Amino acid sequence: MAMQHPAGRLGPHDRKQTGKAMAGSESRLLHVGARVCWRDDRNDQGTVTETNWSGVTLKWGSRGEQSILHNDMDAVSAISKK
């Protein structure tokens, strides 16, 4: 099942070629307060508000919350702290 973005359905060819997809094992390492972005778009950022055994809940800056299963996090990228 493909992940549903609040603005529409993400297809397998919609991801930017330059971005690195987040694997389920990487998603499991996220912590509450971690910053992420959608499809490598630094203008579309969110914050992890909850983590559990099956996935994470993200609060997007420009829209509501979204729960995503760990293995469906391929369109989400972690934002590194500088």
C-alpha positions as CSV (number, residue, x, y, z in Angstrom):
1,M,0.0,0.0,0.0
2,A,1.5,3.4,-1.0
3,M,1.7,6.2,1.6
4,Q,-1.0,8.8,1.3
5,H,0.2,12.4,1.4
6,P,-2.4,14.9,2.6
7,A,-2.2,16.7,-0.8
8,G,-2.6,13.5,-2.8
9,R,-1.4,10.0,-3.6
10,L,2.3,9.4,-4.0
11,G,3.2,7.2,-7.0
12,P,6.4,5.2,-7.3
13,H,7.9,7.6,-9.9
14,D,7.0,10.8,-8.0
15,R,10.0,10.8,-5.7
16,K,13.0,13.0,-6.6
17,Q,15.8,11.1,-8.1
18,T,18.4,12.8,-5.9
19,G,16.7,12.0,-2.6
20,K,17.5,9.1,-0.3
21,A,14.5,7.1,0.8
22,M,14.2,6.5,4.5
23,A,14.2,2.8,5.3
24,G,12.0,1.3,8.0
25,S,15.1,0.6,10.1
26,E,16.0,4.4,10.0
27,S,12.4,5.4,10.8
28,R,12.6,3.2,13.9
29,L,15.5,5.4,15.1
30,L,13.6,8.6,14.9
31,H,12.7,10.3,18.3
32,V,10.0,12.7,19.4
33,G,11.1,16.2,18.3
34,A,13.1,15.1,15.3
35,R,12.6,17.3,12.2
36,V,11.7,15.7,8.8
37,C,10.7,16.9,5.4
38,W,8.5,15.5,2.6
39,R,10.2,14.4,-0.6
40,D,13.4,16.3,0.2
41,D,11.5,19.6,0.1
42,R,12.9,21.9,2.9
43,N,9.8,24.1,2.6
44,D,7.6,21.1,3.6
45,Q,8.8,20.2,7.1
46,G,7.3,18.5,10.1
47,T,8.2,17.2,13.5
48,V,7.9,13.7,15.0
49,T,5.3,13.9,17.7
50,E,4.9,10.2,18.6
51,T,6.7,7.0,17.9
52,N,5.6,3.4,18.6
53,W,6.4,-0.1,17.4
54,S,4.5,0.3,14.1
55,G,5.3,3.8,13.0
56,V,5.5,7.5,13.7
57,T,3.1,10.4,13.9
58,L,4.3,13.6,12.2
59,K,2.9,17.2,12.7
60,W,3.4,19.0,9.4
61,G,4.1,22.8,9.6
62,S,1.5,23.7,6.9
63,R,-1.1,21.0,7.7
64,G,-2.3,18.6,10.3
65,E,-0.9,15.4,11.8
66,Q,-0.2,12.2,9.8
67,S,0.6,8.7,11.1
68,I,2.9,6.7,8.8
69,L,4.1,3.1,9.2
70,H,7.9,2.6,9.5
71,N,8.2,0.8,6.3
72,D,6.2,3.4,4.4
73,M,8.6,6.3,5.3
74,D,10.3,6.3,1.9
75,A,9.0,9.8,0.9
76,V,10.2,11.3,4.2
77,S,13.7,12.5,4.9
78,A,15.3,13.3,8.2
79,I,16.7,16.9,8.5
80,S,20.2,16.8,10.0
81,K,21.0,19.3,12.8
82,K,23.8,21.6,11.8
